[in-house]
Amino acid sequence: MTPSNGSNRLTIAQVIDRIMRSGRITRLDKDFFFHAMLAEVPLTQAEQNQVRNVFDRLSMGLLRVVE
């Protein structure tokens, strides 16, 4: 799962939406965010805020880490 502008790939918003709805985050999700932050096209301010919100929820124990 890698970030891409291609229509057949997941977007950051889709990954975040799934995480928030399920209340769970996987190692693949973490890797997805890592690759997104290193991509040639930088994250928008809104995307950065969404990712930060995910990690804030994770640190507060509101998300469960699953494999």
PDB file with SEQRES, HELIX, SHEET and CRYST1 records, atoms N, CA, C and O in Angstrom:
SEQRES   1 A   67  MET THR PRO SER ASN GLY SER ASN ARG LEU THR ILE ALA          
SEQRES   2 A   67  GLN VAL ILE ASP ARG ILE MET ARG SER GLY ARG ILE THR          
SEQRES   3 A   67  ARG LEU ASP LYS ASP PHE PHE PHE HIS ALA MET LEU ALA          
SEQRES   4 A   67  GLU VAL PRO LEU THR GLN ALA GLU GLN ASN GLN VAL ARG          
SEQRES   5 A   67  ASN VAL PHE ASP ARG LEU SER MET GLY LEU LEU ARG VAL          
SEQRES   6 A   67  VAL GLU                                                      
HELIX    1 AA1 ILE A   12  SER A   22  1                                  11    
HELIX    2 AA2 ARG A   27  LEU A   38  1                                  12    
HELIX    3 AA3 GLN A   45  SER A   59  1                                  15    
SHEET    1 AA1 2 ARG A  24  THR A  26  0                                        
SHEET    2 AA1 2 ARG A  64  VAL A  66  1                                        
CRYST1    1.000    1.000    1.000  90.00  90.00  90.00 P 1           1          
ATOM      1  N   MET A   1       0.861  -1.165   0.000  1.00  0.00           N  
ATOM      2  CA  MET A   1       0.000   0.000   0.000  1.00  0.00           C  
ATOM      3  C   MET A   1       0.903   1.222   0.000  1.00  0.00           C  
ATOM      4  O   MET A   1       1.555   1.517   1.002  1.00  0.00           O  
ATOM      5  N   THR A   2       0.944   1.928  -1.111  1.00  0.00           N  
ATOM      6  CA  THR A   2       1.774   3.119  -1.186  1.00  0.00           C  
ATOM      7  C   THR A   2       0.954   4.297  -1.649  1.00  0.00           C  
ATOM      8  O   THR A   2       0.037   4.128  -2.453  1.00  0.00           O  
ATOM      9  N   PRO A   3       1.254   5.486  -1.166  1.00  0.00           N  
ATOM     10  CA  PRO A   3       0.531   6.672  -1.586  1.00  0.00           C  
ATOM     11  C   PRO A   3       0.741   6.926  -3.070  1.00  0.00           C  
ATOM     12  O   PRO A   3       1.832   6.719  -3.600  1.00  0.00           O  
ATOM     13  N   SER A   4      -0.282   7.363  -3.710  1.00  0.00           N  
ATOM     14  CA  SER A   4      -0.183   7.656  -5.134  1.00  0.00           C  
ATOM     15  C   SER A   4      -1.360   8.515  -5.550  1.00  0.00           C  
ATOM     16  O   SER A   4      -2.406   8.524  -4.900  1.00  0.00           O  
ATOM     17  N   ASN A   5      -1.175   9.228  -6.630  1.00  0.00           N  
ATOM     18  CA  ASN A   5      -2.274   9.990  -7.189  1.00  0.00           C  
ATOM     19  C   ASN A   5      -3.120   9.145  -8.122  1.00  0.00           C  
ATOM     20  O   ASN A   5      -4.152   9.611  -8.606  1.00  0.00           O  
ATOM     21  N   GLY A   6      -2.705   7.903  -8.387  1.00  0.00           N  
ATOM     22  CA  GLY A   6      -3.442   7.017  -9.273  1.00  0.00           C  
ATOM     23  C   GLY A   6      -4.794   6.655  -8.687  1.00  0.00           C  
ATOM     24  O   GLY A   6      -4.930   6.511  -7.473  1.00  0.00           O  
ATOM     25  N   SER A   7      -5.782   6.510  -9.537  1.00  0.00           N  
ATOM     26  CA  SER A   7      -7.136   6.256  -9.069  1.00  0.00           C  
ATOM     27  C   SER A   7      -7.295   4.855  -8.492  1.00  0.00           C  
ATOM     28  O   SER A   7      -8.256   4.606  -7.764  1.00  0.00           O  
ATOM     29  N   ASN A   8      -6.386   3.933  -8.793  1.00  0.00           N  
ATOM     30  CA  ASN A   8      -6.513   2.582  -8.273  1.00  0.00           C  
ATOM     31  C   ASN A   8      -5.776   2.394  -6.949  1.00  0.00           C  
ATOM     32  O   ASN A   8      -5.732   1.277  -6.434  1.00  0.00           O  
ATOM     33  N   ARG A   9      -5.212   3.424  -6.399  1.00  0.00           N  
ATOM     34  CA  ARG A   9      -4.498   3.359  -5.131  1.00  0.00           C  
ATOM     35  C   ARG A   9      -5.280   4.107  -4.055  1.00  0.00           C  
ATOM     36  O   ARG A   9      -6.061   5.013  -4.345  1.00  0.00           O  
ATOM     37  N   LEU A  10      -5.049   3.705  -2.809  1.00  0.00           N  
ATOM     38  CA  LEU A  10      -5.709   4.365  -1.695  1.00  0.00           C  
ATOM     39  C   LEU A  10      -5.147   5.769  -1.493  1.00  0.00           C  
ATOM     40  O   LEU A  10      -3.961   6.014  -1.708  1.00  0.00           O  
ATOM     41  N   THR A  11      -6.006   6.672  -1.081  1.00  0.00           N  
ATOM     42  CA  THR A  11      -5.560   8.017  -0.737  1.00  0.00           C  
ATOM     43  C   THR A  11      -5.401   8.109   0.775  1.00  0.00           C  
ATOM     44  O   THR A  11      -5.899   7.261   1.516  1.00  0.00           O  
ATOM     45  N   ILE A  12      -4.716   9.127   1.215  1.00  0.00           N  
ATOM     46  CA  ILE A  12      -4.540   9.353   2.651  1.00  0.00           C  
ATOM     47  C   ILE A  12      -5.903   9.486   3.322  1.00  0.00           C  
ATOM     48  O   ILE A  12      -6.128   8.927   4.396  1.00  0.00           O  
ATOM     49  N   ALA A  13      -6.805  10.220   2.694  1.00  0.00           N  
ATOM     50  CA  ALA A  13      -8.135  10.413   3.271  1.00  0.00           C  
ATOM     51  C   ALA A  13      -8.877   9.085   3.425  1.00  0.00           C  
ATOM     52  O   ALA A  13      -9.570   8.879   4.422  1.00  0.00           O  
ATOM     53  N   GLN A  14      -8.738   8.180   2.446  1.00  0.00           N  
ATOM     54  CA  GLN A  14      -9.400   6.879   2.527  1.00  0.00           C  
ATOM     55  C   GLN A  14      -8.827   6.042   3.664  1.00  0.00           C  
ATOM     56  O   GLN A  14      -9.574   5.394   4.398  1.00  0.00           O  
ATOM     57  N   VAL A  15      -7.515   6.053   3.810  1.00  0.00           N  
ATOM     58  CA  VAL A  15      -6.869   5.285   4.880  1.00  0.00           C  
ATOM     59  C   VAL A  15      -7.295   5.840   6.233  1.00  0.00           C  
ATOM     60  O   VAL A  15      -7.647   5.077   7.132  1.00  0.00           O  
ATOM     61  N   ILE A  16      -7.266   7.153   6.384  1.00  0.00           N  
ATOM     62  CA  ILE A  16      -7.651   7.781   7.645  1.00  0.00           C  
ATOM     63  C   ILE A  16      -9.107   7.497   7.960  1.00  0.00           C  
ATOM     64  O   ILE A  16      -9.445   7.206   9.107  1.00  0.00           O  
ATOM     65  N   ASP A  17      -9.974   7.576   6.960  1.00  0.00           N  
ATOM     66  CA  ASP A  17     -11.394   7.301   7.169  1.00  0.00           C  
ATOM     67  C   ASP A  17     -11.593   5.873   7.680  1.00  0.00           C  
ATOM     68  O   ASP A  17     -12.363   5.644   8.613  1.00  0.00           O  
ATOM     69  N   ARG A  18     -10.896   4.916   7.065  1.00  0.00           N  
ATOM     70  CA  ARG A  18     -11.019   3.517   7.488  1.00  0.00           C  
ATOM     71  C   ARG A  18     -10.527   3.338   8.925  1.00  0.00           C  
ATOM     72  O   ARG A  18     -11.149   2.630   9.717  1.00  0.00           O  
ATOM     73  N   ILE A  19      -9.410   3.981   9.255  1.00  0.00           N  
ATOM     74  CA  ILE A  19      -8.852   3.879  10.608  1.00  0.00           C  
ATOM     75  C   ILE A  19      -9.834   4.452  11.626  1.00  0.00           C  
ATOM     76  O   ILE A  19     -10.091   3.839  12.663  1.00  0.00           O  
ATOM     77  N   MET A  20     -10.374   5.614  11.330  1.00  0.00           N  
ATOM     78  CA  MET A  20     -11.286   6.271  12.270  1.00  0.00           C  
ATOM     79  C   MET A  20     -12.582   5.473  12.439  1.00  0.00           C  
ATOM     80  O   MET A  20     -13.102   5.365  13.549  1.00  0.00           O  
ATOM     81  N   ARG A  21     -13.102   4.918  11.348  1.00  0.00           N  
ATOM     82  CA  ARG A  21     -14.340   4.145  11.436  1.00  0.00           C  
ATOM     83  C   ARG A  21     -14.141   2.827  12.183  1.00  0.00           C  
ATOM     84  O   ARG A  21     -15.013   2.398  12.938  1.00  0.00           O  
ATOM     85  N   SER A  22     -12.994   2.191  11.970  1.00  0.00           N  
ATOM     86  CA  SER A  22     -12.750   0.888  12.586  1.00  0.00           C  
ATOM     87  C   SER A  22     -12.182   1.005  14.000  1.00  0.00           C  
ATOM     88  O   SER A  22     -12.341   0.098  14.816  1.00  0.00           O  
ATOM     89  N   GLY A  23     -11.519   2.130  14.283  1.00  0.00           N  
ATOM     90  CA  GLY A  23     -10.868   2.290  15.579  1.00  0.00           C  
ATOM     91  C   GLY A  23      -9.592   1.480  15.684  1.00  0.00           C  
ATOM     92  O   GLY A  23      -9.073   1.263  16.779  1.00  0.00           O  
ATOM     93  N   ARG A  24      -9.082   1.028  14.528  1.00  0.00           N  
ATOM     94  CA  ARG A  24      -7.877   0.196  14.508  1.00  0.00           C  
ATOM     95  C   ARG A  24      -6.884   0.714  13.478  1.00  0.00           C  
ATOM     96  O   ARG A  24      -7.265   1.262  12.444  1.00  0.00           O  
ATOM     97  N   ILE A  25      -5.607   0.531  13.782  1.00  0.00           N  
ATOM     98  CA  ILE A  25      -4.542   0.911  12.870  1.00  0.00           C  
ATOM     99  C   ILE A  25      -3.576  -0.271  12.754  1.00  0.00           C  
ATOM    100  O   ILE A  25      -3.294  -0.948  13.743  1.00  0.00           O  
ATOM    101  N   THR A  26      -3.078  -0.510  11.553  1.00  0.00           N  
ATOM    102  CA  THR A  26      -2.163  -1.629  11.322  1.00  0.00           C  
ATOM    103  C   THR A  26      -0.760  -1.117  11.033  1.00  0.00           C  
ATOM    104  O   THR A  26      -0.544   0.076  10.817  1.00  0.00           O  
ATOM    105  N   ARG A  27       0.178  -2.042  11.034  1.00  0.00           N  
ATOM    106  CA  ARG A  27       1.550  -1.698  10.668  1.00  0.00           C  
ATOM    107  C   ARG A  27       1.599  -1.210   9.215  1.00  0.00           C  
ATOM    108  O   ARG A  27       2.380  -0.317   8.886  1.00  0.00           O  
ATOM    109  N   LEU A  28       0.764  -1.795   8.349  1.00  0.00           N  
ATOM    110  CA  LEU A  28       0.698  -1.342   6.958  1.00  0.00           C  
ATOM    111  C   LEU A  28       0.238   0.115   6.874  1.00  0.00           C  
ATOM    112  O   LEU A  28       0.727   0.882   6.045  1.00  0.00           O  
ATOM    113  N   ASP A  29      -0.712   0.486   7.745  1.00  0.00           N  
ATOM    114  CA  ASP A  29      -1.169   1.878   7.784  1.00  0.00           C  
ATOM    115  C   ASP A  29      -0.011   2.795   8.175  1.00  0.00           C  
ATOM    116  O   ASP A  29       0.190   3.849   7.572  1.00  0.00           O  
ATOM    117  N   LYS A  30       0.740   2.384   9.183  1.00  0.00           N  
ATOM    118  CA  LYS A  30       1.893   3.178   9.625  1.00  0.00           C  
ATOM    119  C   LYS A  30       2.890   3.340   8.485  1.00  0.00           C  
ATOM    120  O   LYS A  30       3.404   4.434   8.250  1.00  0.00           O  
ATOM    121  N   ASP A  31       3.159   2.252   7.784  1.00  0.00           N  
ATOM    122  CA  ASP A  31       4.083   2.302   6.647  1.00  0.00           C  
ATOM    123  C   ASP A  31       3.540   3.216   5.543  1.00  0.00           C  
ATOM    124  O   ASP A  31       4.299   3.940   4.900  1.00  0.00           O  
ATOM    125  N   PHE A  32       2.231   3.177   5.333  1.00  0.00           N  
ATOM    126  CA  PHE A  32       1.590   4.035   4.335  1.00  0.00           C  
ATOM    127  C   PHE A  32       1.870   5.504   4.652  1.00  0.00           C  
ATOM    128  O   PHE A  32       2.259   6.272   3.772  1.00  0.00           O  
ATOM    129  N   PHE A  33       1.666   5.895   5.931  1.00  0.00           N  
ATOM    130  CA  PHE A  33       1.909   7.282   6.330  1.00  0.00           C  
ATOM    131  C   PHE A  33       3.384   7.647   6.199  1.00  0.00           C  
ATOM    132  O   PHE A  33       3.715   8.754   5.776  1.00  0.00           O  
ATOM    133  N   PHE A  34       4.271   6.719   6.560  1.00  0.00           N  
ATOM    134  CA  PHE A  34       5.703   6.961   6.440  1.00  0.00           C  
ATOM    135  C   PHE A  34       6.080   7.244   4.988  1.00  0.00           C  
ATOM    136  O   PHE A  34       6.806   8.198   4.710  1.00  0.00           O  
ATOM    137  N   HIS A  35       5.590   6.419   4.061  1.00  0.00           N  
ATOM    138  CA  HIS A  35       5.884   6.624   2.645  1.00  0.00           C  
ATOM    139  C   HIS A  35       5.260   7.926   2.129  1.00  0.00           C  
ATOM    140  O   HIS A  35       5.845   8.612   1.291  1.00  0.00           O  
ATOM    141  N   ALA A  36       4.083   8.255   2.630  1.00  0.00           N  
ATOM    142  CA  ALA A  36       3.423   9.495   2.206  1.00  0.00           C  
ATOM    143  C   ALA A  36       4.249  10.710   2.616  1.00  0.00           C  
ATOM    144  O   ALA A  36       4.329  11.692   1.877  1.00  0.00           O  
ATOM    145  N   MET A  37       4.860  10.639   3.793  1.00  0.00           N  
ATOM    146  CA  MET A  37       5.652  11.771   4.261  1.00  0.00           C  
ATOM    147  C   MET A  37       6.959  11.901   3.490  1.00  0.00           C  
ATOM    148  O   MET A  37       7.532  12.988   3.425  1.00  0.00           O  
ATOM    149  N   LEU A  38       7.435  10.804   2.905  1.00  0.00           N  
ATOM    150  CA  LEU A  38       8.683  10.839   2.148  1.00  0.00           C  
ATOM    151  C   LEU A  38       8.473  10.995   0.645  1.00  0.00           C  
ATOM    152  O   LEU A  38       9.440  11.064  -0.113  1.00  0.00           O  
ATOM    153  N   ALA A  39       7.226  11.051   0.214  1.00  0.00           N  
ATOM    154  CA  ALA A  39       6.920  11.136  -1.210  1.00  0.00           C  
ATOM    155  C   ALA A  39       7.402  12.460  -1.794  1.00  0.00           C  
ATOM    156  O   ALA A  39       7.584  13.442  -1.075  1.00  0.00           O  
ATOM    157  N   GLU A  40       7.604  12.469  -3.103  1.00  0.00           N  
ATOM    158  CA  GLU A  40       8.053  13.687  -3.794  1.00  0.00           C  
ATOM    159  C   GLU A  40       7.029  14.809  -3.679  1.00  0.00           C  
ATOM    160  O   GLU A  40       7.392  15.980  -3.571  1.00  0.00           O  
ATOM    161  N   VAL A  41       5.761  14.450  -3.702  1.00  0.00           N  
ATOM    162  CA  VAL A  41       4.696  15.445  -3.564  1.00  0.00           C  
ATOM    163  C   VAL A  41       4.389  15.573  -2.071  1.00  0.00           C  
ATOM    164  O   VAL A  41       3.930  14.612  -1.453  1.00  0.00           O  
ATOM    165  N   PRO A  42       4.634  16.735  -1.492  1.00  0.00           N  
ATOM    166  CA  PRO A  42       4.419  16.888  -0.048  1.00  0.00           C  
ATOM    167  C   PRO A  42       2.942  16.820   0.323  1.00  0.00           C  
ATOM    168  O   PRO A  42       2.063  17.116  -0.487  1.00  0.00           O  
ATOM    169  N   LEU A  43       2.694  16.422   1.568  1.00  0.00           N  
ATOM    170  CA  LEU A  43       1.326  16.403   2.075  1.00  0.00           C  
ATOM    171  C   LEU A  43       0.818  17.834   2.201  1.00  0.00           C  
ATOM    172  O   LEU A  43       1.574  18.756   2.507  1.00  0.00           O  
ATOM    173  N   THR A  44      -0.464  17.994   1.960  1.00  0.00           N  
ATOM    174  CA  THR A  44      -1.079  19.304   2.169  1.00  0.00           C  
ATOM    175  C   THR A  44      -1.201  19.553   3.665  1.00  0.00           C  
ATOM    176  O   THR A  44      -1.043  18.630   4.464  1.00  0.00           O  
ATOM    177  N   GLN A  45      -1.475  20.773   4.041  1.00  0.00           N  
ATOM    178  CA  GLN A  45      -1.658  21.102   5.456  1.00  0.00           C  
ATOM    179  C   GLN A  45      -2.822  20.299   6.027  1.00  0.00           C  
ATOM    180  O   GLN A  45      -2.741  19.816   7.157  1.00  0.00           O  
ATOM    181  N   ALA A  46      -3.894  20.152   5.267  1.00  0.00           N  
ATOM    182  CA  ALA A  46      -5.059  19.382   5.725  1.00  0.00           C  
ATOM    183  C   ALA A  46      -4.677  17.916   5.950  1.00  0.00           C  
ATOM    184  O   ALA A  46      -5.091  17.319   6.944  1.00  0.00           O  
ATOM    185  N   GLU A  47      -3.893  17.331   5.040  1.00  0.00           N  
ATOM    186  CA  GLU A  47      -3.454  15.943   5.183  1.00  0.00           C  
ATOM    187  C   GLU A  47      -2.549  15.792   6.401  1.00  0.00           C  
ATOM    188  O   GLU A  47      -2.659  14.818   7.146  1.00  0.00           O  
ATOM    189  N   GLN A  48      -1.659  16.751   6.600  1.00  0.00           N  
ATOM    190  CA  GLN A  48      -0.782  16.710   7.774  1.00  0.00           C  
ATOM    191  C   GLN A  48      -1.607  16.738   9.054  1.00  0.00           C  
ATOM    192  O   GLN A  48      -1.315  16.010  10.002  1.00  0.00           O  
ATOM    193  N   ASN A  49      -2.633  17.576   9.082  1.00  0.00           N  
ATOM    194  CA  ASN A  49      -3.505  17.670  10.255  1.00  0.00           C  
ATOM    195  C   ASN A  49      -4.252  16.360  10.498  1.00  0.00           C  
ATOM    196  O   ASN A  49      -4.406  15.933  11.642  1.00  0.00           O  
ATOM    197  N   GLN A  50      -4.718  15.722   9.418  1.00  0.00           N  
ATOM    198  CA  GLN A  50      -5.431  14.453   9.544  1.00  0.00           C  
ATOM    199  C   GLN A  50      -4.507  13.364  10.093  1.00  0.00           C  
ATOM    200  O   GLN A  50      -4.901  12.603  10.976  1.00  0.00           O  
ATOM    201  N   VAL A  51      -3.293  13.291   9.577  1.00  0.00           N  
ATOM    202  CA  VAL A  51      -2.328  12.292  10.052  1.00  0.00           C  
ATOM    203  C   VAL A  51      -1.994  12.564  11.517  1.00  0.00           C  
ATOM    204  O   VAL A  51      -1.925  11.635  12.323  1.00  0.00           O  
ATOM    205  N   ARG A  52      -1.790  13.811  11.857  1.00  0.00           N  
ATOM    206  CA  ARG A  52      -1.495  14.183  13.247  1.00  0.00           C  
ATOM    207  C   ARG A  52      -2.649  13.760  14.162  1.00  0.00           C  
ATOM    208  O   ARG A  52      -2.418  13.282  15.273  1.00  0.00           O  
ATOM    209  N   ASN A  53      -3.878  13.933  13.698  1.00  0.00           N  
ATOM    210  CA  ASN A  53      -5.053  13.549  14.477  1.00  0.00           C  
ATOM    211  C   ASN A  53      -5.060  12.039  14.733  1.00  0.00           C  
ATOM    212  O   ASN A  53      -5.392  11.596  15.832  1.00  0.00           O  
ATOM    213  N   VAL A  54      -4.696  11.253  13.720  1.00  0.00           N  
ATOM    214  CA  VAL A  54      -4.619   9.802  13.884  1.00  0.00           C  
ATOM    215  C   VAL A  54      -3.606   9.458  14.975  1.00  0.00           C  
ATOM    216  O   VAL A  54      -3.905   8.667  15.870  1.00  0.00           O  
ATOM    217  N   PHE A  55      -2.417  10.044  14.908  1.00  0.00           N  
ATOM    218  CA  PHE A  55      -1.394   9.724  15.896  1.00  0.00           C  
ATOM    219  C   PHE A  55      -1.734  10.273  17.280  1.00  0.00           C  
ATOM    220  O   PHE A  55      -1.341   9.681  18.285  1.00  0.00           O  
ATOM    221  N   ASP A  56      -2.451  11.385  17.352  1.00  0.00           N  
ATOM    222  CA  ASP A  56      -2.933  11.880  18.645  1.00  0.00           C  
ATOM    223  C   ASP A  56      -3.908  10.883  19.259  1.00  0.00           C  
ATOM    224  O   ASP A  56      -3.823  10.574  20.448  1.00  0.00           O  
ATOM    225  N   ARG A  57      -4.839  10.380  18.441  1.00  0.00           N  
ATOM    226  CA  ARG A  57      -5.814   9.395  18.929  1.00  0.00           C  
ATOM    227  C   ARG A  57      -5.109   8.109  19.359  1.00  0.00           C  
ATOM    228  O   ARG A  57      -5.501   7.473  20.338  1.00  0.00           O  
ATOM    229  N   LEU A  58      -4.075   7.740  18.624  1.00  0.00           N  
ATOM    230  CA  LEU A  58      -3.307   6.547  18.961  1.00  0.00           C  
ATOM    231  C   LEU A  58      -2.632   6.722  20.327  1.00  0.00           C  
ATOM    232  O   LEU A  58      -2.677   5.822  21.166  1.00  0.00           O  
ATOM    233  N   SER A  59      -2.014   7.872  20.543  1.00  0.00           N  
ATOM    234  CA  SER A  59      -1.319   8.120  21.813  1.00  0.00           C  
ATOM    235  C   SER A  59      -2.290   8.231  22.990  1.00  0.00           C  
ATOM    236  O   SER A  59      -1.907   7.973  24.131  1.00  0.00           O  
ATOM    237  N   MET A  60      -3.545   8.614  22.722  1.00  0.00           N  
ATOM    238  CA  MET A  60      -4.557   8.701  23.779  1.00  0.00           C  
ATOM    239  C   MET A  60      -5.227   7.351  24.049  1.00  0.00           C  
ATOM    240  O   MET A  60      -6.054   7.235  24.953  1.00  0.00           O  
ATOM    241  N   GLY A  61      -4.871   6.344  23.271  1.00  0.00           N  
ATOM    242  CA  GLY A  61      -5.467   5.025  23.463  1.00  0.00           C  
ATOM    243  C   GLY A  61      -6.833   4.869  22.807  1.00  0.00           C  
ATOM    244  O   GLY A  61      -7.565   3.928  23.111  1.00  0.00           O  
ATOM    245  N   LEU A  62      -7.178   5.787  21.908  1.00  0.00           N  
ATOM    246  CA  LEU A  62      -8.479   5.723  21.248  1.00  0.00           C  
ATOM    247  C   LEU A  62      -8.467   4.833  19.999  1.00  0.00           C  
ATOM    248  O   LEU A  62      -9.517   4.524  19.436  1.00  0.00           O  
ATOM    249  N   LEU A  63      -7.277   4.432  19.581  1.00  0.00           N  
ATOM    250  CA  LEU A  63      -7.135   3.507  18.453  1.00  0.00           C  
ATOM    251  C   LEU A  63      -6.401   2.268  18.949  1.00  0.00           C  
ATOM    252  O   LEU A  63      -5.499   2.350  19.783  1.00  0.00           O  
ATOM    253  N   ARG A  64      -6.803   1.131  18.423  1.00  0.00           N  
ATOM    254  CA  ARG A  64      -6.165  -0.125  18.789  1.00  0.00           C  
ATOM    255  C   ARG A  64      -5.205  -0.529  17.678  1.00  0.00           C  
ATOM    256  O   ARG A  64      -5.556  -0.473  16.499  1.00  0.00           O  
ATOM    257  N   VAL A  65      -4.007  -0.932  18.047  1.00  0.00           N  
ATOM    258  CA  VAL A  65      -3.016  -1.388  17.066  1.00  0.00           C  
ATOM    259  C   VAL A  65      -3.244  -2.880  16.818  1.00  0.00           C  
ATOM    260  O   VAL A  65      -3.268  -3.682  17.750  1.00  0.00           O  
ATOM    261  N   VAL A  66      -3.412  -3.232  15.542  1.00  0.00           N  
ATOM    262  CA  VAL A  66      -3.624  -4.640  15.174  1.00  0.00           C  
ATOM    263  C   VAL A  66      -2.618  -5.010  14.102  1.00  0.00           C  
ATOM    264  O   VAL A  66      -2.059  -4.138  13.437  1.00  0.00           O  
ATOM    265  N   GLU A  67      -2.393  -6.282  13.936  1.00  0.00           N  
ATOM    266  CA  GLU A  67      -1.481  -6.773  12.897  1.00  0.00           C  
ATOM    267  C   GLU A  67      -2.238  -7.262  11.712  1.00  0.00           C  
ATOM    268  O   GLU A  67      -1.635  -7.712  10.738  1.00  0.00           O  
TER     269      GLU A  67                                                      
END                                                                             
